[in-house]
Structure formats: C-alpha cells, structure tokens
C-alpha cells in the first residue's frame, strides 16, 4: 500500500477482537423467534445502541443481482417484520420481481447479530395510512417529494420539490402518496448469533419446517 493510502497503517488483516461477553445456549432461548427477537431488541435498546431497530435488508431482483441497504424496523408481531418504503424504489422494485429478502440486525457492541430470511408482501393500506399519519411532518414531506432511487439533477432540485409540496399543503395534512407504504418480511428462518472466543460463535436458528418451527444449532 502507498503511504498516501489512509488505510496503509491500519493493517486490516490484523484487525480482530475476541468475543467474550457471553454465550447462547438452547436453554436461553424464548419459545418463539418473536419472543427471542423482542428480548434481544430490548437488550439493544437498554444498552444504548443507536437505532437498535436498524436492519440491513438484502434483496435481489429478476436479474439476481444482490443489493443491500439499511432500513428501520417499524412493526413486529407474529406475522413478521414491517418496514416502509417508496414502492417505486430500487428495493421495492426488486422485491416485486423477487419477493424474498434477508435482514441482519448488527448489534456489534453486544457481539450479537440476528439474521432473518423469508418472503415479503405489502401490508394493508389501512396500516400504511396509520403509520404515515404518525410520522413527523418533515418526514412526510421528504418521503412524498423524493422520487426514491431515481437520478436527480441536484440537491436544490429536491429541496425545491419539498418546498413546493409544503406550500401546496400549507395548514393541511400531507397525504400519503399512493406509491409509499409498508412491507412485511415474513420469516422462514431466524438465526440468533452470539460471538464467542476463538470464533466458536453460538448460532441458534428457528426454522419453519412443514408448518412448525424447530430450533437447530449451526456450526460457526
């Protein structure tokens, strides 16, 4: 590496740490993936992890080219995990072509990860409306004005669209655009990963098998 390379002195190959905060045994698990995810989400929040509901969402469209980005979990129940987006965004277009996705919660400071795999479907319109109404006005304006994932000429172009929308709806609620709403990731597998020393990590997975969930341990 050149001395001009800011990574030259970081020695990437030597970067490592030992994971020793704890372990994960089968007896530690909740009865369901949902119960266990709620426990770990609460732990992440209580430990002050910034945006503990942030998850990396991976998709692949009809050309099978993978893409990943961070989204925020905004709903969680026995059906699955809810996030919201513009239905014309890249992720939504990929999911329309191939409605399967993976998600990762990367709680590094707790030496934990959760991996979720399953299919994706739209939530009910009424549920999208309810969440939209709960959002800050600024977030509504940004979402309604932005042609998400499309090429735009400049930031000033985007800011002008937001300003025009604000003027148009001055003193009135911002309506939810028809192309914006929620998506539900319905799990078929949910893995809970706990870092351990010497890379002998604990990996316990709930997997849907012929209509019922089973728990299995995976090699690290």
C-alpha positions as CSV (number, residue, x, y, z in Angstrom):
1,X,0.0,0.0,0.0
2,X,1.1,3.5,-0.7
3,X,1.8,5.9,2.2
4,X,-0.9,8.1,0.7
5,X,-3.5,5.4,1.4
6,X,-5.2,6.4,4.7
7,X,-5.7,2.6,5.4
8,X,-2.0,1.8,5.0
9,X,-1.2,2.0,8.7
10,X,-4.3,0.3,9.9
11,X,-3.3,-3.3,8.9
12,X,-6.7,-4.5,8.0
13,X,-5.7,-8.2,8.1
14,X,-4.6,-7.8,11.7
15,X,-7.8,-6.2,12.9
16,X,-9.6,-8.6,15.2
17,X,-11.0,-8.9,18.7
18,X,-12.0,-11.7,21.0
19,X,-15.8,-12.0,21.7
20,X,-16.2,-12.8,25.3
21,X,-19.4,-11.1,26.5
22,X,-21.4,-14.2,26.8
23,X,-22.8,-17.3,25.2
24,X,-26.1,-18.6,23.9
25,X,-27.5,-22.0,24.9
26,X,-30.7,-23.6,23.7
27,X,-32.0,-23.3,27.2
28,X,-31.6,-19.5,27.0
29,X,-34.0,-19.2,24.1
30,X,-37.6,-18.0,24.2
31,X,-40.2,-20.4,23.0
32,X,-40.6,-18.5,19.7
33,X,-38.4,-16.5,17.3
34,X,-40.6,-13.5,18.0
35,X,-40.1,-13.7,21.8
36,X,-36.4,-14.1,21.4
37,X,-36.1,-11.1,19.0
38,X,-38.2,-9.0,21.3
39,X,-35.8,-9.8,24.2
40,X,-32.7,-9.0,22.2
41,X,-34.2,-5.8,20.8
42,X,-35.0,-4.7,24.3
43,X,-31.4,-5.5,25.4
44,X,-30.0,-3.5,22.5
45,X,-32.2,-0.5,23.4
46,X,-31.3,-0.7,27.1
47,X,-27.6,-0.8,26.3
48,X,-27.8,2.4,24.4
49,X,-27.2,1.0,20.9
50,X,-28.0,3.8,18.4
51,X,-31.1,2.9,16.4
52,X,-31.4,-0.7,17.6
53,X,-34.2,-1.2,15.2
54,X,-31.9,-0.6,12.2
55,X,-31.5,-3.6,10.0
56,X,-29.6,-4.3,6.8
57,X,-32.0,-5.5,4.2
58,X,-30.7,-7.6,1.3
59,X,-32.7,-8.1,-1.9
60,X,-32.2,-9.4,-5.4
61,X,-34.3,-8.6,-8.4
62,X,-35.1,-10.6,-11.5
63,X,-31.5,-10.4,-12.7
64,X,-30.4,-12.0,-9.4
65,X,-28.0,-9.1,-8.7
66,X,-27.9,-8.6,-4.9
67,X,-28.3,-5.2,-3.2
68,X,-28.3,-4.2,0.4
69,X,-29.2,-1.1,2.4
70,X,-30.2,-0.2,6.0
71,X,-33.9,0.2,6.8
72,X,-35.7,0.7,10.1
73,X,-37.9,-1.9,11.7
74,X,-41.3,-0.2,12.4
75,X,-43.5,-3.1,13.3
76,X,-43.0,-6.6,14.8
77,X,-45.5,-9.3,15.6
78,X,-46.1,-13.0,14.9
79,X,-46.7,-12.2,11.2
80,X,-43.2,-10.8,10.7
81,X,-41.2,-7.6,10.5
82,X,-42.5,-4.4,9.0
83,X,-40.6,-1.6,7.3
84,X,-41.7,1.2,5.0
85,X,-40.6,2.5,1.6
86,X,-41.5,4.0,-1.7
87,X,-42.9,1.2,-3.8
88,X,-41.0,2.6,-6.8
89,X,-37.6,2.5,-5.0
90,X,-35.0,0.1,-6.1
91,X,-35.6,-2.3,-3.2
92,X,-39.3,-2.3,-3.8
93,X,-38.9,-3.0,-7.5
94,X,-36.5,-5.8,-6.7
95,X,-39.0,-7.3,-4.2
96,X,-41.8,-7.0,-6.8
97,X,-39.7,-9.1,-9.2
98,X,-38.4,-11.5,-6.5
99,X,-40.3,-11.2,-3.2
100,X,-37.7,-12.8,-1.0
101,X,-35.3,-11.0,1.3
102,X,-32.8,-11.3,4.1
103,X,-32.2,-8.9,7.0
104,X,-29.5,-8.5,9.6
105,X,-29.5,-6.7,12.9
106,X,-25.8,-5.9,13.6
107,X,-25.5,-5.2,17.3
108,X,-21.7,-5.1,17.3
109,X,-21.2,-3.7,20.8
110,X,-23.2,-6.7,22.2
111,X,-21.3,-9.1,20.0
112,X,-24.7,-10.2,18.6
113,X,-26.4,-10.4,15.2
114,X,-29.9,-11.6,14.2
115,X,-30.4,-12.9,10.6
116,X,-33.9,-13.2,9.2
117,X,-34.9,-14.8,5.9
118,X,-38.3,-15.0,4.3
119,X,-40.7,-13.6,1.7
120,X,-42.0,-10.1,1.5
121,X,-45.5,-8.8,0.9
122,X,-47.3,-5.4,1.2
123,X,-49.1,-4.6,4.4
124,X,-52.7,-3.5,4.4
125,X,-53.4,0.0,3.0
126,X,-55.1,1.0,6.3
127,X,-51.9,0.0,8.2
128,X,-49.8,2.1,5.9
129,X,-52.1,5.1,6.4
130,X,-51.9,4.7,10.1
131,X,-48.1,4.7,10.2
132,X,-47.9,7.6,7.7
133,X,-50.2,9.7,10.0
134,X,-47.8,9.1,12.9
135,X,-44.7,10.4,11.1
136,X,-43.3,13.9,11.7
137,X,-44.4,16.3,9.0
138,X,-40.9,16.8,7.8
139,X,-40.5,13.1,7.2
140,X,-43.8,13.0,5.3
141,X,-42.7,15.9,3.1
142,X,-39.3,14.3,2.4
143,X,-40.9,10.9,1.5
144,X,-43.7,12.5,-0.6
145,X,-41.3,14.8,-2.6
146,X,-38.5,12.3,-3.2
147,X,-38.5,10.0,-6.3
148,X,-36.6,7.5,-4.3
149,X,-33.7,5.7,-6.0
150,X,-34.1,7.8,-9.2
151,X,-31.3,10.0,-10.6
152,X,-31.9,13.7,-9.8
153,X,-30.1,16.8,-11.0
154,X,-29.1,18.3,-7.7
155,X,-30.0,18.6,-4.0
156,X,-31.5,22.0,-4.7
157,X,-34.0,20.3,-7.1
158,X,-35.0,18.0,-4.3
159,X,-35.3,20.9,-1.8
160,X,-37.4,22.8,-4.2
161,X,-39.8,19.9,-4.6
162,X,-40.2,19.7,-0.8
163,X,-40.8,23.5,-0.6
164,X,-43.4,23.3,-3.3
165,X,-45.2,20.5,-1.6
166,X,-45.2,22.3,1.7
167,X,-46.8,25.4,0.1
168,X,-49.4,23.3,-1.7
169,X,-50.5,21.6,1.6
170,X,-49.9,24.6,4.0
171,X,-52.1,24.2,7.0
172,X,-53.3,20.8,5.9
173,X,-52.1,17.2,6.5
174,X,-49.6,15.8,4.0
175,X,-51.4,13.0,2.1
176,X,-49.7,9.7,1.8
177,X,-48.5,9.1,-1.7
178,X,-50.1,6.0,-3.3
179,X,-46.6,4.7,-4.1
180,X,-45.5,4.8,-0.4
181,X,-46.3,2.2,2.2
182,X,-45.3,-0.8,4.3
183,X,-43.7,-4.1,3.5
184,X,-43.8,-7.2,5.7
185,X,-40.9,-9.6,5.9
186,X,-42.5,-13.0,6.8
187,X,-39.7,-15.2,8.3
188,X,-39.0,-18.7,7.4
189,X,-35.7,-18.7,9.4
190,X,-34.4,-16.5,12.2
191,X,-30.9,-17.0,13.4
192,X,-29.5,-15.6,16.7
193,X,-25.7,-15.2,16.6
194,X,-23.7,-14.6,19.8
195,X,-20.0,-14.0,19.4
196,X,-17.7,-16.3,21.4
197,X,-13.9,-16.6,21.8
198,X,-11.7,-18.2,19.2
199,X,-14.5,-17.8,16.6
200,X,-16.5,-20.6,18.1
201,X,-19.6,-18.5,18.0
202,X,-23.1,-19.7,19.1
203,X,-25.6,-19.8,16.2
204,X,-29.1,-20.9,17.0
205,X,-31.8,-20.8,14.3
206,X,-35.5,-21.1,14.4
207,X,-36.6,-22.6,11.1
208,X,-40.1,-23.2,9.8
209,X,-40.3,-26.8,8.8
210,X,-43.6,-28.2,7.3
211,X,-45.7,-25.7,9.2
212,X,-43.9,-25.9,12.6
213,X,-40.9,-24.2,14.0
214,X,-37.8,-26.1,15.0
215,X,-34.6,-24.9,16.7
216,X,-31.2,-26.1,15.4
217,X,-27.6,-25.2,16.2
218,X,-25.4,-24.2,13.3
219,X,-21.6,-24.6,13.2
220,X,-19.8,-21.2,13.4
